[in-house]
Amino acid sequence: MNRALAAQIEAEIAAIIARLYPGAGGRSMYGGTMFEKEPGIFKTAFCGVFCHERHVSLEFGRGAELHD
């Protein structure tokens, strides 16, 4: 996967998050982007997007707590 495609996927995920959580913010962390429901308050982080050489991962730290 080339870097441009990975960046496009990351941008599309960020757009979905912005639509679902309008007040959420993202910040660079752990080599990717962490999203927080309350920007600047890490304990409100709910997911992260990480671009790798061959894939992009969307990770949920407490995914089992999310409503289906």
C-alpha positions in Angstrom: 0.0 0.0 0.0 1.5 3.4 -0.9 1.5 6.3 1.5 -1.0 8.3 -0.5 -3.6 5.5 -0.3 -2.9 5.1 3.5 -3.4 8.8 4.0 -6.6 8.8 2.0 -8.0 5.9 4.2 -6.9 7.7 7.3 -8.7 10.9 6.1 -11.9 9.0 5.4 -11.9 7.4 8.8 -11.3 10.9 10.4 -14.3 12.2 8.4 -16.6 9.4 9.7 -15.4 10.1 13.3 -16.1 13.9 12.8 -19.6 13.1 11.6 -20.3 10.7 14.5 -18.6 12.8 17.2 -18.6 16.4 16.0 -16.7 17.7 19.0 -14.0 15.0 18.9 -10.4 15.8 18.2 -7.4 13.9 16.9 -3.8 14.2 17.9 -0.6 12.5 16.7 0.4 9.8 19.2 2.0 6.4 19.2 2.9 6.8 15.5 -0.7 7.4 14.4 -3.7 9.5 15.3 -5.6 9.1 18.6 -9.2 10.4 18.7 -10.6 11.9 21.9 -14.2 12.8 22.6 -12.9 15.8 24.5 -9.8 17.1 22.7 -6.8 17.4 24.9 -8.2 15.0 27.5 -6.5 11.7 26.9 -8.8 9.7 29.2 -11.6 10.4 26.7 -9.6 8.7 23.8 -11.8 6.1 22.1 -9.9 5.0 19.0 -6.7 5.3 17.0 -5.8 5.1 13.4 -2.3 3.8 12.5 -0.8 3.5 8.9 1.6 0.7 8.3 3.5 -0.4 5.3 0.8 -2.8 4.1 -2.3 -1.9 6.0 -4.2 0.7 8.0 -5.5 -0.3 11.4 -8.4 1.3 13.3 -8.0 0.3 17.0 -10.4 0.7 19.9 -8.8 0.6 23.3 -12.1 -0.2 25.1 -14.1 -1.5 22.1 -16.0 -4.0 24.2 -17.6 -1.0 26.0 -19.0 0.4 22.7 -22.7 0.0 21.9 -23.3 -2.1 18.8 
